[in-house]
Amino acid sequence: MREVREWTAHAERIVRKRRDPVVVQTLRSATAATIAYVIALRLSPEPAPLTAPLTALLVVQVTLYATITNGFRRVNAVVTGVLVAIAFSLLVGLTWWSLALLLVASLAVGRLVRVEEYVPEVAISAMLVLGVTTVGDTAWARVVETLIGASVGLACNLLLAPPVWVEEAGESIEGLSRRLRQLMLRMGEEAAGGTPVDRAEKQLHEARRLDHDIVEVDAALRQAEDSLRLNPRVQDSVLHRVVLRTGLDTLEICTVVLRVLARSLTDLAKEREPEPPFEAETGAALAQLLSEIADAVVSFAVLVTTHLSASAESAEERLAAELRTAAGTRDKLALLLREEAERDPRHWQLPGAVLTEVNRILDELDTEHRTRRLFEELDRVSGEQRARMPRLTRLRERLGVTEQMWRNRAGFGGRTR
C-alpha cells in the first residue's frame, strides 16, 4: 500500500511538472527553434540562418493567443527594419552618422507601425542588414528566415497545444481567499481577547501585504485569459474570462475593505489603550462575525472557480447560507456597538466604521450583487465585441451563439457556471 501511495504521488508530481509554465515554455521554445533552423538551412541562402531559430524562440509563448500576437508584431518589426535598411543602403553607406540616422529612423518608424515591445527589433534588423556588403540578398534572406521562424513557432503551438491555465488561475484565487480567511480569523481572535496596539499594527501591515498577492493572482489570471483566447478546445471562453475576472475584482475589493477594517481596529486599540477596544460580549460577536465572513469568502472563491453547474449550484447555496448567518451576527453586533456608544460616546465613529466595513464585505459577497455584476460585465464585453468585430458577431448570431445563451450558461440567482 505504501509503494502504491508513493507511486501515485510521484505520478502527480510528474503531471504537475508537465504543466509547469517553465517546463512547457522551455520544451516548446527549444523544439520550435530547432525545427526553424533545419527548415531555414534548406530555404535560406545564408550558411548559418540563425534569424529563423531566433524568431521562433521569441515568438513561441505559453499561450496560443500570445504566440499569434507576438508572431505578427515580430514579423512586422523585422520586415520594417529590413525596408528601412534597404532605403538607407540606396542613399548612403555605413558611417557613424548614417548609423545614428538609421537608429533614429528605425525607432521612429517602429513606433508608427505599432510593434509594441518589438520596437528595438526594428533597429536591430536595420543595423544587421545595413552592416553587410550584399544588402539585397541579406535583406530578403532575413525576411525569409523571420517568416520561417514565426510560422514554425505558430505551428508548434498548434500541434503541441499549450495548456489552458484556468485551473491554475482558480487555484490562485482560492489561495488568495484562504489567506484572507486566515487574516480575518486572527483579527477576530485579537478583537475577542483585547487587541494590543502592536498586534493590531502587525495585522494592518499583513493586510497591506495582501496587495502583492493580488498582483500575483492577477498575473495568473491574465495568463489564463490569454490561454482561453483563440483556443478551439474551449467553449464559452468569454464567459470563463468574465467569471474569473469579476471574481478576482470582488476579492480585491474585499482585500481593500479588510485593510481599512484593520486600520480602524488599530486606531480603536490606540484610542482605548490600556483598556480593550471592545467589551467582552462585543469582541466575541465581532470575532464570530469575522469567522463567518471568512468562511463566506472561501465559499465565494470556490463558487467562481467551480466547473460543473451542479457543483456551482451547491457552492452558491452554501455561500447564501453563510451570508444569512453572517447577516444575523452582524445585526447582533450592531446592537452591541450601539449600546457601547451610548455608555461611552468617546470615539464612537471608530466602532461605526468597523460596522460599515463588515457591511461592505457582505454586500460584495452577496449572490444577487454577484449576478448583477456578472451580467453587466457580459453586456460590456459583448458590446465591445460587437463594435470591434461586427462581422464575427453577426456570424455568431447566425450560428445561434447569442448573448442570451451566455446568460443562460451563467445561470440565475448568482450561479456563475
N, C-alpha and C positions, 0 to 999 in steps of 0.2 A: 504493500500500500504506500509506503514511504517513497519507494522508487517511482511509482506512478505519479505521486504528487510532485516530485522533483522534475520528472519528465514534462509534466503539464506546465509547471512554472517556467521551465526552460523554453518550451514551445511558445508560451505567451511572451517571453522576453524577445524571442526572435521575431514574432509578429509585430511587436511594438517597434523594434529596430527597423523592420522593413518599412514601416510607415513614418519613421522619424524623418523630419524635413531635411536634415543634414545628409542622411544616407541617401534619400531619394534624389536630392539635388546633385550629389556627387556622382552617383551612378548614371543619371540621365545626362549630365553635362559631359562626363568622360566618354560615354557611348556616342553622343552626337558629335563631339569634336573629332573623334577618331574616324567615324564614317564620313564626315565632311572632308577630312584631309584625303582619304582614299579616293573619293569621287573627284576632288579638285586636282589630284595628280594626273587624272586622265583627261580632264577638260580644260585645265588652265595651262597657258604656255610657260608659266613660271616654274623653275625647277623645284622650289620649295614654297608651295602656295599656302602659307600659314595664315593668310587672311580668312580662309574658309573655316578652319577649326576655331580661330579666334572669334569669328562672328557667331558660330554655333554655340561656343562657350558662353558668350554674353547674352545670346538670345534665349537660350533654354532657361526657363524659370520653373518654380514649383507648380504653378497652375497653368492651365491651357490659356486662359484669358491673358495672363501676364506674358506668356510666350508670344501670342499673336500681336499684342500691342507693342512689346519690346522689339519684336522682329521687324515690324513695319517702321518704327521710328529709327532703328539702327540702319536698315537698308536706305531709308530716306537720308540719313545723316551721311553715310558713306558716298552715295551717289552725288549728293550735293557737294561734298568736299572734292570729289573727282572732277566734277564740272567746273568748280572754281579753279582747280589746279590747271585744267586744260586751258581755260581762258587766260590765266596768268602766263602759262608757257608760250602762248602765241604772242604775247605782248612783251614780256621781259624774261630774263633768265633768273637764276637763283643767286641773289646777293643778300646782304644783310637788310637793306631797306625794302627789297621786294618780299623777303620773308616776313618782315614786320607788317607790310601792307596785306600780304596773304593771310596772316593770322587775324588781323582786324576784320578783313572782308569775310573770312570763313566764320568767325564767331558771330558777326552781324547777320550774315545770311542764315546761320543756324537758328538764330532767334526768330527770324522771319518765317522759316518753314516749320517751326514749332516741333522740333525733335526732342523737346523736354530735356531729360538728363543727358542726352547724347550730343549736346552742342559741342563739347570738346572733340567728339569724334569727327565732326566736320573739319576742324582744323588739323587733326591728326592725319586724316586721309589726304587732305590737300598737301601737307608737308611731305608725306611719304611719296606721293606721286610726283610732285614737283622736283624732288631731290634726286630723281633717276634720269638717266640720259634719254632712253626711249620712252618718252612721255606717253605717247598714244597707246602703244602696246601695253605698258604697265597700267595705265588708267583703266582700260577695258578689262584687263585681267583682274584687276582689283574689284571691279563691279561684278564680274562673273563669280569670283570667289565669295564675295559678300552674299550674292543671291544663293549660291550653293549652301553656305553656312546657315543662312536664315531658313531655307527650305528644309534642310536636314533637321534643324532644331525644332521646327514645327512638326515635321513628320514623326520625330521621336516622341513628342508629347502626345501625338495622336495614337501611335502604336503602343507606346509604353504609357498608358493612361495614368496621369497623376491622380493621387487620392483626393477624395472630397473631404475637406478639413472641417466639416460641420461637427463631427463628433468631438474633435479636439477643442473647437470653439465652445461647444456645450460644456465640456469638462472645465474649461477656464471660467465660464460663467458660474457654474456650480461651485467651483473653488472659491471664487470671489464671495459668493453668498455665504459660504461656510466661515470665511474669515470675518465677514460682517456679523455673523451669528456669534462667534466666539467673543468678539469685542462687546457686543450687546450684553451677553451673559456676564462678562466681567464688570461692565458698568452697573448692571443691576445688582450684582453681589456687593459691590462697593457702596451703592446707594443704600442698600438694606443694612449694611454694617456700619455706616457712618464714614463717608469718604474723607480721608486725609487729603490735604491740598496737593502733596507731592504725587500721590497716586492718581488723583484727578488730572493733574497735568500730564502724567505719563500716558493716561488713556487718551488725552487730547492729542498728544504727539502721535500715538498709534493711529488714531483716526485720520490724521493728516497724511500719514504714510500710505494710507489706502489709495491715495491718488496714483501712486506708482503702480499699484495692482491694476487700477483701471486702465492705465496706458498699456500694460502687457495684455490684458484681456482684449482691448480694442485692436491691438496688432493681430492677435489670433483670430478675431472676428473678421478683420479685413482680409486676411488670408482665406478664410472660409468663404467670404463673399466672392472673392476672385475665383475660387475653385468651382463655384456654382455657375458663374457666367460662362456662356457658350459651351456648357458641358452637356452633351447629349444623353448622359446617363442619369441626369437629374430632372425630375418633373417639378413644376411649381417652384423654380429656383427663386423667383421674385418673392414669393410668399415666405420661403425659408429665410431669405435675407432679411425681410422686414420683421419677421417674428424675432429673430435673434437680435437685430439691431434695436428694436423697440424694447426688448427685454433688458439689454445692457443699459439703454438710456434710463430705464426705471431704476435699476440698481445703482447707477451713477448718481441719480437724484437722491436716493436713499443714503448713499455714502456721504453726500454733501450735507444732508439734514442731520445725519448722525454726528458729523464733525461739529455742526452748530450745537447739537444737543450736548456733546462733550464739553464744549466751551461754556454753555450755560451751567452745567453741573460744576465745572471748575470755578466759575465766578461765584456760584452759590456757596461752595465749600470755603472760598476765601472770605466771603462776607460774614458767614456764620461761625467761622473758626473762633474758639476751640469747640463750639457746640457742633453736633452733627447737622448736616444740611437739611435733613428731614426727620420728623418724628418716626418712631419705630414702625407704626402701622402704615404710615405713608411711604416710608422707604421699602417696606415689604411689598406694598401694592405696586410701586414703580418697578421693583425687581421682577415681580410676576409678569407685569405688562411687557417689559423688555424681553423676557424669556419667551413669551407668546409671540411677540413680533419677530424675534429671531427665528423661531420655527417657521413662521409665515414667509420670511424672506427666502429660506431654503426651499420651501414648497413652491414659491413663485419661480425660482430658478429651475426647479425640476419641471414645472409646467411649460416654460418656454423652450426647454430643450428636449421635451418628450416627442418621440417619433410617431407613435401609434395613436390614433384617435381615441381608442378605448382607454389607454393609459393616460392621455391628456384629460379625458373626462374625469377619471379618478383623481388625478392631481388637482384639477380645478375644484372638485368637491372638497378635497382635503384643505385646500387653501381657503375656500369660502368658510368652512367650519372654524378654522383657526382665526380668521379675521373676525368672525362673530364673537368668538370667545374673547379675543383681544379688545373688541369694542366694549364688551361688558366690563372688563377690568379697567379700561380707560375711563368709563363713566364713574366707577367707584373711586378711581384716583382723582378725578376732577372734584368730587365732593370733599375728599380728604384735603386736597390742596386749598380749596376754598375755606374750609374750617381753619386750617393753619394760618391762612392770610388774615382771617378775622381775628384770631388770637394774637398774631404777631404780624402787623402790617408792614414791617420793615422789609424792603427789597421784594415786595410782592410780585414785581414784574418778572423776576427770575423763575419762580415756580410756574408762572403763567407761560413763560417761554418754553419751559420743559413740556408742558401740556400741548402747546401749539406744535412743537416739533414732532412729538409722537403721533399727533393727529395727521400731520403731513405725510409721514411714512405710511400710515394706514390708508390714507387716500390714494397714494401712489400704487399700493399693492392691491387696491380694490379691483375685483374682476370686471365690473362694469366700466371702470375707468380704463382698464387694460383693453377691453374690446373696442371702446371708443377710439383710443389712441391707435390701435392696430388698424382699424378701418380708415381713419384719417390718413395714416401713412400709406396705406394701399391706394387710396384715392390720389394722393400726391404723386406717388411713383407711377401709377398708371397714366395720370395726366402728363407727367414729364415724358413718358414713353410715347404717348400719342403725339405730342408736339415734336419730339426728336425723330421718331420713326413712324410717320403716318401710314406708309405702305405696309410695314410689318404689322401694325395694329389692325389695319383692315383685313390682312390675311388671317390673323388670329381670330378675328370676329367671324370670318367665313368658316373657319375650322371649328368654331364653337367655343373657343377659349376666351370667355368674356370675363368682365370684372365681377359679375355676379357669381361665376364659378369660383373665383378667388375667395369671395366672401363665404360661399358655402363650405369651401375647404378649410377656411379659417375657423369656422364654427360660430356658435352663438353663445351668449351669456358668458363670454370670457374665454371660451375654448380656443386655443391657438392652432391646433393641428388636427 
